[in-house]
Each structure stands twice: as C-alpha cells, then as structure tokens.
Amino acid sequence: MQTHLDSTQPLQKSSRQPSKLLPSSFRYIDKRELATVLHIGPALSETVDFFSDYRCKVHFVDLFSALPIACGEHTTASLEQQVEQVLTFPSDTRFDICLFWDLFNYLNSDAIGAFLTVLRPHLKTNTLAHAFSVHNLKIPHPRHVYGIEQLDTLSVRARCTAPPEYAPHSQNQLRQLLYCFKLERSVLLTDSRLELLLRATL
C-alpha cells in the first residue's frame, strides 16, 4: 500500500460502529489488483493497517482541517481555489473509492459544488463512494472522525474541537447537490444519521 498523508488533529478514544454499506463500496476491489482510494480525514492507524492488506494507493486528505471553505474577509481565493489547495493529486489520478464520511455536513451548497468541480476529473464511471448524512437536521453535532477496522466495522473517535460550519443537508438536498453521483442506497442508523452508498455518474 502507498499512502499520501495530510494533517491530523487530536482525537479522543475510539469506539466501534458496524457498517452495512462500506462492504458494497469495495465490491469492485480485488486485493490483488491496484486500486486508488480517496479518504477524507486523518490517517488513523487502524485505517492504515486495514489498507495494508490491499494493493492500493490511499490519499488521506484531512479537508476538515481546511474548513471553512467559504468566501469572505479571511481569503481572496475562490471556493474552487481553496479546494484545489487541499486536493492536490497528480492529473492522472482516478479514484476507485471515495470515503467522504460526514464531510458534506460541513460544506454549504456552493462549497459542495466547488468540491465536486475539483474532484470530478479524478472520478471514473464505476467510482463508488461512502458517506454519512442526517435523517433529522436537528440532531446534535456528532463531531466524529471515522476509521476502518474491518470491512464491516468502523472506528469512531470524537474530535476534541468541532469543525466549523456544521450545517447538514437533507437526503433530498444531497441528491441534488451531489450532481456527479447517484445515491444507490441509504441506511437509517439508530441515532438518526444516514449511511450512504454513492456511485459516480459521468
């Protein structure tokens, strides 16, 4: 396994969470064949260990550390320029899997559009993605960081400081905002979060 690492932040003790949809996001991956993975978030040790069993290149990009992605007094860069400063991939990079986790809970509609504009050239027609959203927009801010212990088991840590701009979208809103992905399946979790399986539509 090859890794491209980005920054991390202090995290609290981890717990475990079963995943019904993560195995489906790996359905095209053969451990003997080269695959390319985008992991949004810090490179937790258990995730690195998990991918060591695969012949793959993993790009760990902690976009959360770059939040907020917004125009204003703090920057003259456009939204796309801000995203490009974080998503620094070789031009020929094409992802087989994207692990977004709960990123979209922290991006407004314009920031999601900028993120996808930058990401889209790195997608393939069979790229699959995993994400979390919310069923109830009023649920408390979860502040989670996700890792992978096994294909059907996630590690979950609490961030010591919450990322800014928490403003989750409904499932219907995400269907419209994620214009280069199709929602294949969603699972309602006990805490009113949604686990999502996405497929690129290019």
Secondary structure, DSSP 4 states (H G I P E B T S, - for coil): -EEE------B---EEEE-SSHHHHTTT--TTS-EEEEEES---HHHHHHHTTSSEEEEEE-GGGG-----BTTB-S-HHHHHHTT----TT--EEEEEEETGGGG--HHHHHHHHHHHGGGEEEEEEEEEEEESSTTSPP--EEEEEEETTEEEEEEBSSPPS------HHHHHHH-TTEEEEEEEE-TTSEEEEEEEE--
